[in-house]
């Protein structure tokens, strides 16, 4: 009995479904009433199946929604990774390797004359130099030979014949050995720091009374005066300890960063060709002083960014523009004693 009841009820339910598919709503309603009267359990089972299909449909929709959200999240992550890669690439470019700096628009040696075409406002191409931090804060030592040292070396090489006899240098004897050679009989090193094992004389040039007068044939005084507050006292000491006819070879920073951080508290002065001459004329005869300035706008920009000599052309370094004094060099001779 149960078998036949289940079989005919199943056929009855299938017929109801066909009515629904054909959009014939009257017959399904009547059939539902019959089914409710004769076999309510089957009707309940049919309802449960229908509700189950609805739940499956809802779950499918929920999963589709979750999948869409995951895809959107993945796309956002992909865009973020792409943005970070571009940012990293720009940072690597900012730390461009030796010779990789792009500043072609600034490589203008000869000043623009009146009537010549200038780049329009907003048309200058800064390349790698459009940045708020320098490429190197260590004067370019980490990239090669610093720009100011190019001028220092050229100056000492031109006056190598003056580096002879007994020579005094500050902190170490690098330039004495390099440019003095066999002409040097005695090499002394002066430093204010007592722990400098290379120093043969420990003294502060502003009050170095224990250093004998008329002692040295040459004093090499490179990139030092700007660390001394009482510059006049230091100049007077150098003049006193030089032998008559002795030579002072000195260099001073002009356009420069205020030194790396370890020296920032002691960096006191920046000089010009005029100020250097006026200062040393207080101790040396004006006729015995020769002051020169070196550099140009391109050399100044390169030096301020910490670029190295190897990243510039020789003609760019040698070009002289008096409005941009990157380094000041000075040669002063102590007056020789006149026979009485």
ZAMARGU-4260 file (C-alpha; in steps of 0.2 Angstrom, whole numbers, plus 5000, padded with zeros to 4 digits):
<rodrens>
0) 5000/5000/5000 | 5014/5012/5005 | 5023/5008/4989 | 5008/5012/4978 | 5004/5027/4988
5) 5022/5034/4986 | 5022/5030/4968 | 5006/5039/4963 | 5010/5053/4974 | 5027/5055/4966
10) 5018/5056/4949 | 5006/5068/4956 | 5020/5080/4962 | 5029/5078/4945 | 5013/5084/4936
15) 5011/5099/4948 | 5029/5104/4943 | 5025/5103/4924 | 5010/5114/4927 | 5021/5127/4936
20) 5034/5126/4922 | 5019/5130/4909 | 5014/5144/4920 | 4997/5136/4923 | 4994/5142/4941
25) 4976/5136/4944 | 4980/5117/4942 | 4995/5118/4954 | 4984/5126/4968 | 4970/5113/4966
30) 4983/5100/4966 | 4991/5106/4982 | 4974/5106/4991 | 4972/5088/4986 | 4989/5084/4991
35) 4987/5092/5008 | 4971/5082/5011 | 4977/5065/5006 | 4996/5065/5009 | 5002/5080/5020
40) 5018/5072/5023 | 5023/5072/5005 | 5018/5090/5004 | 5029/5094/5019 | 5044/5085/5010
45) 5041/5094/4994 | 5041/5111/5004 | 5057/5105/5013 | 5065/5102/4996 | 5060/5118/4989
50) 5067/5127/5004 | 5083/5117/5002 | 5085/5123/4985 | 5082/5141/4990 | 5095/5139/5004
55) 5107/5132/4991 | 5104/5146/4979 | 5107/5159/4993 | 5123/5150/4998 | 5129/5150/4980
60) 5125/5169/4979 | 5134/5172/4995 | 5149/5162/4989 | 5149/5172/4973 | 5149/5188/4983
65) 5163/5183/4993 | 5173/5177/4978 | 5170/5194/4970 | 5176/5203/4986 | 5192/5192/4986
70) 5195/5196/4968 | 5193/5215/4971 | 5205/5213/4986 | 5217/5204/4976 | 5217/5218/4962
75) 5219/5231/4976 | 5234/5221/4982 | 5241/5219/4965 | 5240/5238/4962 | 5248/5242/4978
80) 5263/5230/4974 | 5265/5239/4957 | 5265/5256/4966 | 5278/5250/4979 | 5289/5243/4965
85) 5288/5259/4955 | 5293/5269/4971 | 5307/5257/4975 | 5313/5259/4957 | 5313/5278/4959
90) 5323/5277/4976 | 5336/5266/4967 | 5337/5279/4953 | 5340/5292/4966 | 5355/5282/4972
95) 5361/5282/4954 | 5378/5273/4952 | 5393/5282/4947 | 5391/5291/4930 | 5372/5287/4931
100) 5366/5305/4936 | 5355/5313/4924 | 5356/5332/4924 | 5359/5336/4905 | 5348/5351/4906
105) 5360/5359/4919 | 5376/5355/4909 | 5377/5373/4903 | 5395/5379/4905 | 5394/5396/4896
110) 5382/5408/4904 | 5367/5413/4894 | 5370/5430/4885 | 5357/5443/4883 | 5345/5438/4869
115) 5349/5420/4869 | 5335/5407/4872 | 5332/5401/4890 | 5322/5386/4895 | 5304/5392/4898
120) 5297/5393/4916 | 5293/5375/4921 | 5303/5368/4906 | 5320/5364/4915 | 5323/5346/4916
125) 5331/5342/4933 | 5332/5323/4931 | 5340/5315/4946 | 5343/5331/4955 | 5324/5335/4958
130) 5326/5329/4976 | 5326/5337/4993 | 5340/5326/5000 | 5358/5326/4993 | 5364/5311/4983
135) 5378/5309/4995 | 5380/5318/5012 | 5398/5313/5013 | 5405/5326/5000 | 5405/5312/4987
140) 5418/5302/4996 | 5407/5286/4994 | 5406/5289/4975 | 5424/5293/4971 | 5435/5309/4972
145) 5426/5324/4980 | 5424/5339/4968 | 5433/5351/4980 | 5448/5339/4981 | 5450/5341/4962
150) 5454/5360/4965 | 5464/5356/4980 | 5475/5344/4971 | 5477/5355/4956 | 5482/5369/4967
155) 5496/5359/4977 | 5502/5351/4961 | 5505/5369/4953 | 5515/5374/4969 | 5524/5358/4972
160) 5541/5367/4971 | 5536/5377/4987 | 5534/5360/4997 | 5552/5358/5003 | 5563/5358/5018
165) 5554/5357/5034 | 5535/5356/5030 | 5520/5357/5042 | 5503/5349/5038 | 5487/5348/5048
170) 5481/5331/5054 | 5492/5320/5043 | 5506/5321/5030 | 5496/5315/5015 | 5500/5330/5004
175) 5517/5333/5010 | 5522/5315/5004 | 5512/5316/4988 | 5518/5333/4982 | 5534/5336/4992
180) 5544/5320/4988 | 5562/5321/4991 | 5562/5340/4993 | 5555/5337/5010 | 5569/5335/5024
185) 5557/5335/5039 | 5538/5332/5039 | 5528/5338/5054 | 5510/5335/5058 | 5500/5347/5069
190) 5483/5342/5077 | 5473/5349/5092 | 5468/5331/5096 | 5481/5322/5108 | 5475/5305/5102
195) 5481/5308/5084 | 5496/5296/5084 | 5502/5304/5067 | 5504/5321/5075 | 5521/5327/5080
200) 5515/5343/5087 | 5499/5344/5098 | 5493/5362/5098 | 5479/5374/5095 | 5484/5387/5082
205) 5475/5401/5091 | 5487/5400/5105 | 5502/5389/5100 | 5516/5399/5110 | 5526/5383/5112
210) 5528/5381/5094 | 5545/5389/5089 | 5545/5404/5078 | 5553/5404/5060 | 5553/5385/5060
215) 5544/5379/5044 | 5549/5382/5025 | 5531/5377/5020 | 5514/5376/5029 | 5500/5366/5020
220) 5484/5372/5027 | 5470/5364/5017 | 5451/5365/5022 | 5455/5369/5040 | 5452/5387/5044
225) 5433/5386/5043 | 5434/5375/5059 | 5443/5388/5069 | 5433/5402/5077 | 5447/5414/5080
230) 5453/5414/5062 | 5464/5430/5065 | 5474/5422/5079 | 5477/5406/5069 | 5483/5416/5054
235) 5495/5426/5065 | 5502/5410/5072 | 5505/5403/5055 | 5514/5418/5050 | 5525/5418/5065
240) 5530/5399/5063 | 5535/5401/5045 | 5553/5405/5041 | 5556/5421/5032 | 5553/5417/5013
245) 5543/5402/5018 | 5526/5398/5009 | 5509/5395/5015 | 5498/5385/5004 | 5480/5386/5010
250) 5463/5381/5004 | 5445/5386/5010 | 5428/5381/5006 | 5416/5393/4997 | 5400/5386/4991
255) 5398/5370/5002 | 5387/5360/5013 | 5391/5364/5031 | 5401/5348/5032 | 5395/5331/5037
260) 5386/5329/5054 | 5402/5324/5064 | 5409/5341/5060 | 5393/5352/5060 | 5395/5359/5078
265) 5413/5365/5073 | 5410/5372/5055 | 5411/5391/5058 | 5415/5400/5042 | 5413/5400/5023
270) 5425/5412/5014 | 5425/5421/4997 | 5440/5427/4987 | 5439/5444/4994 | 5437/5440/5013
275) 5452/5428/5012 | 5463/5441/5004 | 5457/5454/5017 | 5461/5442/5032 | 5478/5437/5026
280) 5483/5455/5022 | 5482/5458/5040 | 5498/5447/5043 | 5506/5445/5026 | 5512/5459/5014
285) 5498/5461/5001 | 5511/5459/4987 | 5515/5442/4993 | 5498/5435/4993 | 5489/5427/4978
290) 5471/5422/4980 | 5461/5412/4967 | 5443/5405/4966 | 5438/5390/4957 | 5422/5382/4951
295) 5406/5386/4942 | 5387/5384/4944 | 5388/5366/4938 | 5402/5361/4949 | 5393/5369/4964
300) 5377/5359/4961 | 5387/5343/4959 | 5397/5347/4975 | 5382/5351/4985 | 5374/5335/4979
305) 5389/5325/4984 | 5394/5319/4966 | 5411/5314/4962 | 5424/5321/4950 | 5422/5305/4939
310) 5404/5310/4936 | 5409/5327/4928 | 5420/5331/4912 | 5436/5340/4915 | 5431/5355/4905
315) 5416/5356/4916 | 5427/5357/4932 | 5440/5368/4924 | 5427/5381/4918 | 5429/5397/4929
320) 5413/5407/4934 | 5418/5421/4946 | 5400/5421/4953 | 5402/5403/4959 | 5416/5401/4971
325) 5417/5383/4976 | 5434/5383/4983 | 5447/5397/4987 | 5465/5394/4986 | 5479/5405/4993
330) 5498/5406/4992 | 5506/5418/5004 | 5525/5421/5007 | 5532/5427/5023 | 5543/5443/5020
335) 5561/5439/5019 | 5572/5448/5032 | 5581/5463/5024 | 5600/5463/5029 | 5603/5478/5041
</rodrens>
